[in-house]
C-alpha cells in the first residue's frame, strides 16, 4: 500500500475505525470489502495487522497522511 503526504483532509465521507469498537476487526474487513473510505488515528488504531494490510493491498487502497498532523490517516480505494 502506498502512502502519500497531503496538505489537507481529503474530501468525501470517511468511516471512522477504532480498536475501542466492538468487533473492530470484522468492521474493518467489512469496510475494506465494501471499498469504503476509512479514517483513523494512531491513538484509535496504533497498528494494523498483517491480514488487514494484505486486504488493503488487494483492494488497492492508498494511505493519506496529513502533513500538519502525522497521527491522522485516511485510507482511500483507488480505481482499477
N, CA and C of each residue as an Amber inpcrd file, in Angstrom:
protein
   240
   0.8480000  -1.1690000   0.0000000   0.0000000   0.0000000   0.0000000
   0.8970000   1.2360000   0.0000000   0.6080000   2.1410000  -0.8970000
   1.3600000   3.3920000  -0.9980000   0.8860000   4.3820000   0.0530000
   1.8100000   5.2120000   0.5160000   1.5000000   6.2730000   1.4660000
   1.8240000   7.6140000   0.8160000   0.8800000   8.5560000   0.9280000
   1.0370000   9.8790000   0.3440000   0.7930000  10.9180000   1.4310000
   1.6810000  11.9050000   1.5190000   1.5060000  13.0190000   2.4500000
   0.6350000  14.0710000   1.7620000  -0.4220000  14.5260000   2.4580000
  -1.3330000  15.5280000   1.8970000  -1.3960000  16.7430000   2.8170000
  -1.7020000  17.9050000   2.2230000  -1.7520000  19.1560000   2.9860000
  -3.0710000  19.3530000   3.7220000  -4.1610000  18.7380000   3.2250000
  -5.4590000  18.9250000   3.8630000  -6.2420000  17.6160000   3.8650000
  -7.2700000  17.6090000   4.6710000  -8.1290000  16.4310000   4.7770000
  -8.7890000  16.1900000   3.4230000  -8.7190000  14.9620000   2.9210000
  -9.3670000  14.6630000   1.6380000 -10.8780000  14.8780000   1.7230000
 -11.4650000  15.2880000   0.6030000 -12.9130000  15.4820000   0.5470000
 -13.6170000  14.1440000   0.5580000 -14.8520000  14.1490000   1.0080000
 -15.6580000  12.9470000   0.9920000 -15.9870000  12.4490000   2.3920000
 -16.8110000  11.4370000   2.4280000 -17.2560000  10.8400000   3.6830000
 -16.3290000   9.6890000   4.0350000 -15.8790000   9.6540000   5.2880000
 -14.9980000   8.6010000   5.7620000 -15.6360000   7.8750000   6.9390000
 -15.4670000   6.5830000   6.9780000 -15.9110000   5.7700000   8.1000000
 -14.7760000   5.7190000   9.1090000 -15.0630000   6.0350000  10.3600000
 -14.0340000   6.0240000  11.3960000 -13.9070000   4.6160000  11.9800000
 -12.6680000   4.1810000  12.2010000 -12.4110000   2.8700000  12.7770000
 -11.5270000   3.0500000  14.0110000 -11.7740000   2.2350000  15.0360000
 -11.0260000   2.3210000  16.2830000 -10.9840000   0.9560000  16.9440000
  -9.8820000   0.6610000  17.6210000  -9.7910000  -0.6160000  18.3420000
 -10.7250000  -0.6390000  19.5470000 -11.2830000   0.5020000  19.8960000
 -12.2260000   0.5540000  21.0100000 -13.6350000   0.1160000  20.6000000
 -13.8630000  -0.0650000  19.3010000 -15.1600000  -0.5340000  18.8190000
 -15.2850000  -2.0390000  19.0510000 -16.4900000  -2.4610000  19.3710000
 -16.7370000  -3.8980000  19.4730000 -16.5660000  -4.5120000  18.0800000
 -15.9040000  -5.6450000  18.0090000 -15.6890000  -6.3580000  16.7380000
 -15.0240000  -5.4800000  15.6860000 -14.0450000  -4.6890000  16.0820000
 -13.4130000  -3.7460000  15.1640000 -12.7390000  -4.4410000  13.9830000
 -12.1860000  -5.6390000  14.1830000 -11.5210000  -6.3280000  13.0650000
 -12.5280000  -6.6790000  11.9710000 -13.6840000  -7.1920000  12.3800000
 -14.7160000  -7.5290000  11.4060000 -15.2450000  -6.2720000  10.7220000
 -15.4020000  -5.1970000  11.4880000 -15.8680000  -3.9250000  10.9250000
 -14.8610000  -3.4030000   9.8980000 -13.5720000  -3.4640000  10.2400000
 -12.5140000  -3.0070000   9.3490000 -12.5550000  -3.8230000   8.0480000
 -12.6270000  -5.1430000   8.1700000 -12.6870000  -6.0200000   6.9930000
 -13.9060000  -5.6960000   6.1330000 -15.0430000  -5.4720000   6.7880000
 -16.2730000  -5.1530000   6.0610000 -16.1390000  -3.8420000   5.2830000
 -15.5430000  -2.8210000   5.9170000 -15.3440000  -1.5470000   5.2380000
 -14.4320000  -1.7070000   4.0260000 -13.3940000  -2.5100000   4.1640000
 -12.4710000  -2.7560000   3.0470000 -13.1990000  -3.4760000   1.9220000
 -13.9500000  -4.5220000   2.2650000 -14.6730000  -5.2920000   1.2470000
 -15.6980000  -4.4380000   0.5070000 -16.2570000  -3.4490000   1.2010000
 -17.2180000  -2.5310000   0.5800000 -16.5230000  -1.3670000  -0.1230000
 -15.1860000  -1.3500000  -0.0320000 -14.3590000  -0.3010000  -0.6340000
 -14.7670000   1.0930000  -0.1460000 -15.0200000   1.1830000   1.1530000
 -15.3640000   2.4570000   1.7910000 -14.1050000   3.2480000   2.0940000
 -14.2550000   4.5440000   2.2080000 -13.1730000   5.4170000   2.6620000
 -13.1160000   5.3030000   4.1800000 -11.9200000   5.1670000   4.7210000
 -11.7380000   4.9010000   6.1480000 -10.7910000   5.9350000   6.7360000
 -11.0790000   6.3560000   7.9660000 -10.1490000   7.2450000   8.6630000
  -9.8820000   6.6890000  10.0550000  -8.6750000   6.9810000  10.5490000
  -8.3110000   6.5830000  11.9000000  -7.0970000   7.3940000  12.3350000
  -6.7950000   7.3220000  13.6040000  -5.5970000   7.9810000  14.1210000
  -4.7340000   6.9280000  14.8100000  -3.4900000   7.2790000  15.0680000
  -2.6050000   6.3230000  15.7420000  -3.0920000   6.0480000  17.1580000
  -3.9000000   6.9230000  17.7050000  -4.4410000   6.7070000  19.0440000
  -5.6030000   5.7110000  18.9990000  -6.3920000   5.7610000  17.9230000
  -7.5280000   4.8490000  17.7500000  -7.0960000   3.4910000  17.2150000
  -5.9960000   3.4750000  16.4580000  -5.5430000   2.2660000  15.7850000
  -4.0150000   2.2920000  15.7510000  -3.3530000   1.9090000  16.8590000
  -1.8890000   2.0170000  16.9220000  -1.1650000   1.1830000  15.8650000
  -1.6830000   0.0190000  15.5460000  -1.0980000  -0.8260000  14.4970000
  -2.2030000  -1.5050000  13.7080000  -1.8760000  -1.8520000  12.4900000
  -2.8080000  -2.6120000  11.6530000  -2.1440000  -3.9470000  11.3670000
  -2.8370000  -5.0210000  11.6820000  -2.2870000  -6.3530000  11.4990000
  -2.0060000  -6.6840000  10.0430000  -1.1540000  -7.6820000   9.8550000
  -0.7500000  -8.1100000   8.5200000  -1.9360000  -8.5280000   7.6590000
  -2.8940000  -9.2250000   8.2580000  -4.0640000  -9.6920000   7.4980000
  -4.8400000  -8.5130000   6.8970000  -5.0550000  -7.4870000   7.6960000
  -5.7840000  -6.3060000   7.2090000  -4.9290000  -5.5400000   6.2030000
  -3.6280000  -5.4150000   6.4550000  -2.7480000  -4.7420000   5.4990000
  -2.7680000  -5.4480000   4.1460000  -2.7480000  -6.7670000   4.1680000
  -2.8010000  -7.5320000   2.9220000  -4.1040000  -7.2760000   2.1750000
  -5.2030000  -7.2310000   2.9130000  -6.5060000  -6.9820000   2.2850000
  -6.5700000  -5.5720000   1.7010000  -6.0070000  -4.6010000   2.3990000
  -5.9520000  -3.2310000   1.8730000  -5.1550000  -3.2060000   0.5670000
  -4.0750000  -3.9500000   0.5100000  -3.2730000  -4.0310000  -0.7080000
  -4.0330000  -4.6840000  -1.8470000  -4.7400000  -5.7680000  -1.5600000
  -5.5250000  -6.4680000  -2.5870000  -6.6230000  -5.5730000  -3.1570000
  -7.1980000  -4.7320000  -2.2910000  -8.2850000  -3.8490000  -2.7180000
  -7.7640000  -2.5140000  -3.2520000  -6.4530000  -2.4020000  -3.4200000
  -5.8140000  -1.2080000  -3.9930000  -6.0930000   0.0750000  -3.2140000
  -5.9200000   0.0110000  -1.9140000  -6.0600000   1.2060000  -1.0780000
  -4.7550000   1.9860000  -1.0570000  -4.8680000   3.2880000  -0.8600000
  -3.7320000   4.1620000  -0.6530000  -3.9350000   4.8460000   0.6980000
  -2.8570000   5.0590000   1.4400000  -2.9400000   5.7190000   2.7450000
  -2.4880000   7.1610000   2.5880000  -3.3450000   8.0910000   3.0190000
  -3.0240000   9.5090000   3.0060000  -2.7330000   9.9460000   4.4340000
  -1.6570000  10.6950000   4.6110000  -1.2500000  11.1830000   5.9270000
  -1.2230000  12.7050000   5.8720000  -1.8360000  13.3350000   6.8710000
  -1.8400000  14.7940000   6.9150000  -0.4470000  15.3250000   7.2100000
  -0.0010000  16.2750000   6.4100000   1.3110000  16.8860000   6.5900000
   1.4030000  17.5910000   7.9500000   0.3220000  18.2400000   8.3530000
   0.3170000  19.0030000   9.6010000  -0.0070000  18.1560000  10.8340000
  -0.4350000  16.9100000  10.6210000  -0.7980000  16.0350000  11.7420000
  -0.5350000  14.5890000  11.3380000   0.6630000  14.1200000  11.5790000
   1.0710000  12.7850000  11.1440000   0.3740000  11.6660000  11.9070000
  -0.5090000  12.0050000  12.8190000  -1.2650000  10.9980000  13.5590000
  -2.5950000  10.6660000  12.9000000  -2.9770000  11.4220000  11.8670000
  -4.2560000  11.2210000  11.1850000  -4.0300000  10.5160000   9.8420000
  -4.7880000   9.4190000   9.6420000  -4.6470000   8.6250000   8.4200000
  -5.9950000   8.4740000   7.7270000  -5.9220000   8.4370000   6.4160000
  -7.1080000   8.2550000   5.5870000  -6.8000000   7.1670000   4.5750000
  -7.6560000   6.1670000   4.4990000  -7.4750000   5.0720000   3.5420000
  -8.5170000   5.2330000   2.4450000  -8.0440000   5.2880000   1.2080000
  -8.9220000   5.5080000   0.0710000  -8.6590000   4.4330000  -0.9740000
  -9.7210000   3.7530000  -1.4380000  -9.5280000   2.7860000  -2.5140000
  -9.2800000   3.5070000  -3.8310000  -8.3340000   3.0290000  -4.5810000
  -8.0880000   3.6080000  -5.9040000  -8.8680000   2.8180000  -6.9390000
  -9.1140000   3.4370000  -8.0730000  -9.8420000   2.7350000  -9.1280000
  -8.8920000   1.7780000  -9.8370000  -9.4540000   0.6980000 -10.3000000
  -8.6400000  -0.3110000 -11.0000000  -8.5600000  -0.0310000 -12.4680000
